[in-house]
Amino acid sequence: MKPSQFQHHAPEQIDEVVGLLAEYGDDAKVLAGGQSLIPMMALRMAAYPHLVDIARVASLSTISASAGAVRVGAMVRQSRAERDASVAKVPLLAKAIPHIGHFQIRSRGTVGGSIAHADPASELPAVALALDARIEATGPGGVRHIDASEFFLSTWQTALDDGEILSAVEFPLWGANSGFAVEEIARRKGDFALIGALAGVTLDGARVARACITMIGVGSTPIRCHDAEAALIAGGADTDLDDIGRIAAAPLTPADDVHASAEYRQHVSPAIVRRALTAALKEARS
Ligand SMILES: Cc1cc2nc3c(=O)[nH]c(=O)nc-3n(C[C@H](O)[C@H](O)[C@H](O)COP(=O)(O)OP(=O)(O)OC[C@H]3O[C@@H](n4cnc5c(N)ncnc54)[C@H](O)[C@@H]3O)c2cc1C
């Protein structure tokens, strides 16, 4: 199938983007890499008479590093971020990107587009949530920041207001003795994950000074496993990771879909968390 007719707008300034979104309201949609939006339009799951293509807005394609964070512009392609030296300072982000589809998808898909699209099986929303990233939104009222913990509302729904775009994401840097891992189960390499876990730890000897555990594919948003993080920090680096996996899985209420049953997702959740933590701890120790 083909998408219904649309008018393509190609502004070069962010003010023009905001102006076009205000002018066309619900008839307009932001087009970034097009790797989710265009298939949805081609399948007639969505139709928008006006697409506001943000690819020519140079200010949205910058990557910059400061002492405490790396700021990635919304329009930075996933393939560029995958190889970028500043993004390498955010190892969880660098490790997550290769799990997204295939290279062809990542060469068009953007960091901001993935996070704004807010698919609960996607890796980059989970990275943002795990690392307590700050989402920068630009709209008619100017620029504001939204904590990742408040950004993901439900499947494909975010805290962006009407007329706002996601303009950048700030990923905080973790200190020395940290390790990170992404573990997924997918039917084939390149498929969306049926379920996945992203983990990060910072060690201070045998003490776990910091931990994050976030799961994908088990709810309508990525899920941060706060109880499991607290148990790991309380128990230290030699804690039985099967226990931590069970604590992470206990509150989850995954759904059935065409790809996997809720029962399967519930069953494998503890193991996938254990695997991610095992790898993150191994990296932190090294
Ligand atoms: C075959 C295939 C396999 C894939 N596998 C995976 C996978 O394994 N994991 C994964 O995470 N993703 C996967 N994807 C999706 C891919 O990562 C997309 O690139 C991503 O979800 C959307 O990014 P995009 O830049 O292409 O956004 P688009 O498709 O252009 O936009 C997606 C949505 O986000 C909105 N949007 C985009 N940018 C902004 C912005 N800056 N501000 C506000 N709204 C915005 C659009 O209006 C639209 O609603 C796959 C896609 C395909 C086609």
The ligand as an SDF file (V2000), in Angstrom:
LIG
                    3D

 53 58  0  0  0  0  0  0  0  0999 V2000
   12.3320   -3.1440    9.8770 C   0  0  0  0  0  0  0  0  0  0  0  0
   12.4680   -2.2310   11.0790 C   0  0  0  0  0  0  0  0  0  0  0  0
   13.0320   -2.7320   12.2330 C   0  0  0  0  0  0  0  0  0  0  0  0
   13.1720   -1.9230   13.3530 C   0  0  0  0  0  0  0  0  0  0  0  0
   13.7000   -2.4620   14.4810 N   0  0  0  0  0  0  0  0  0  0  0  0
   13.8170   -1.6710   15.5810 C   0  0  0  0  0  0  0  0  0  0  0  0
   14.3570   -2.2080   16.7790 C   0  0  0  0  0  0  0  0  0  0  0  0
   14.7630   -3.3650   16.8710 O   0  0  0  0  0  0  0  0  0  0  0  0
   14.4390   -1.3760   17.8560 N   0  0  0  0  0  0  0  0  0  0  0  0
   14.0140   -0.0670   17.8050 C   0  0  0  0  0  0  0  0  0  0  0  0
   14.1070    0.6410   18.7930 O   0  0  0  0  0  0  0  0  0  0  0  0
   13.4980    0.4450   16.6770 N   0  0  0  0  0  0  0  0  0  0  0  0
   13.3900   -0.3130   15.5650 C   0  0  0  0  0  0  0  0  0  0  0  0
   12.8640    0.2270   14.4270 N   0  0  0  0  0  0  0  0  0  0  0  0
   12.4090    1.6310   14.4520 C   0  0  0  0  0  0  0  0  0  0  0  0
   13.5500    2.5980   14.2320 C   0  0  0  0  0  0  0  0  0  0  0  0
   14.4170    2.6470   15.3500 O   0  0  0  0  0  0  0  0  0  0  0  0
   13.0210    4.0100   14.0170 C   0  0  0  0  0  0  0  0  0  0  0  0
   14.0860    4.7070   13.4580 O   0  0  0  0  0  0  0  0  0  0  0  0
   12.5690    4.7880   15.2210 C   0  0  0  0  0  0  0  0  0  0  0  0
   11.5830    4.1100   15.9490 O   0  0  0  0  0  0  0  0  0  0  0  0
   11.9420    6.1180   14.8270 C   0  0  0  0  0  0  0  0  0  0  0  0
   12.9340    7.0070   14.4820 O   0  0  0  0  0  0  0  0  0  0  0  0
   12.8180    7.8370   13.1550 P   0  0  0  0  0  0  0  0  0  0  0  0
   13.8720    8.8760   13.2180 O   0  0  0  0  0  0  0  0  0  0  0  0
   12.8160    6.9290   11.9980 O   0  0  0  0  0  0  0  0  0  0  0  0
   11.3910    8.5820   13.3600 O   0  0  0  0  0  0  0  0  0  0  0  0
   10.1520    8.7360   12.3950 P   0  0  0  0  0  0  0  0  0  0  0  0
    9.7360    7.4290   11.8450 O   0  0  0  0  0  0  0  0  0  0  0  0
   10.3970    9.8340   11.4310 O   0  0  0  0  0  0  0  0  0  0  0  0
    9.0790    9.2490   13.4620 O   0  0  0  0  0  0  0  0  0  0  0  0
    8.5130    8.3430   14.4030 C   0  0  0  0  0  0  0  0  0  0  0  0
    7.4830    9.1040   15.2550 C   0  0  0  0  0  0  0  0  0  0  0  0
    8.1520   10.0040   16.1360 O   0  0  0  0  0  0  0  0  0  0  0  0
    7.7940   11.3650   15.8550 C   0  0  0  0  0  0  0  0  0  0  0  0
    9.0290   12.1470   15.9260 N   0  0  0  0  0  0  0  0  0  0  0  0
   10.2060   11.8500   15.3190 C   0  0  0  0  0  0  0  0  0  0  0  0
   11.1470   12.7310   15.6800 N   0  0  0  0  0  0  0  0  0  0  0  0
   10.5330   13.6010   16.5230 C   0  0  0  0  0  0  0  0  0  0  0  0
   10.9870   14.7430   17.2450 C   0  0  0  0  0  0  0  0  0  0  0  0
   12.2650   15.1430   17.1660 N   0  0  0  0  0  0  0  0  0  0  0  0
   10.1150   15.4090   18.0220 N   0  0  0  0  0  0  0  0  0  0  0  0
    8.8200   14.9940   18.0980 C   0  0  0  0  0  0  0  0  0  0  0  0
    8.3350   13.9120   17.4550 N   0  0  0  0  0  0  0  0  0  0  0  0
    9.1860   13.2350   16.6630 C   0  0  0  0  0  0  0  0  0  0  0  0
    7.1710   11.3440   14.4620 C   0  0  0  0  0  0  0  0  0  0  0  0
    6.2430   12.4070   14.3130 O   0  0  0  0  0  0  0  0  0  0  0  0
    6.5210    9.9760   14.4550 C   0  0  0  0  0  0  0  0  0  0  0  0
    5.2940   10.0020   15.1440 O   0  0  0  0  0  0  0  0  0  0  0  0
   12.7290   -0.5600   13.2980 C   0  0  0  0  0  0  0  0  0  0  0  0
   12.1770   -0.0470   12.1140 C   0  0  0  0  0  0  0  0  0  0  0  0
   12.0500   -0.8710   11.0080 C   0  0  0  0  0  0  0  0  0  0  0  0
   11.4480   -0.2920    9.7590 C   0  0  0  0  0  0  0  0  0  0  0  0
  1  2  1  0
  2  3  1  0
  2 52  2  0
  3  4  2  0
  4  5  1  0
  4 50  1  0
  5  6  2  0
  6  7  1  0
  6 13  1  0
  7  8  2  0
  7  9  1  0
  9 10  1  0
 10 11  2  0
 10 12  1  0
 12 13  2  0
 13 14  1  0
 14 15  1  0
 14 50  1  0
 15 16  1  0
 16 17  1  0
 16 18  1  0
 18 19  1  0
 18 20  1  0
 20 21  1  0
 20 22  1  0
 22 23  1  0
 23 24  1  0
 24 25  2  0
 24 26  1  0
 24 27  1  0
 27 28  1  0
 28 29  2  0
 28 30  1  0
 28 31  1  0
 31 32  1  0
 32 33  1  0
 33 34  1  0
 33 48  1  0
 34 35  1  0
 35 36  1  0
 35 46  1  0
 36 37  1  0
 36 45  1  0
 37 38  2  0
 38 39  1  0
 39 40  1  0
 39 45  2  0
 40 41  1  0
 40 42  2  0
 42 43  1  0
 43 44  2  0
 44 45  1  0
 46 47  1  0
 46 48  1  0
 48 49  1  0
 50 51  2  0
 51 52  1  0
 52 53  1  0
M  END
$$$$
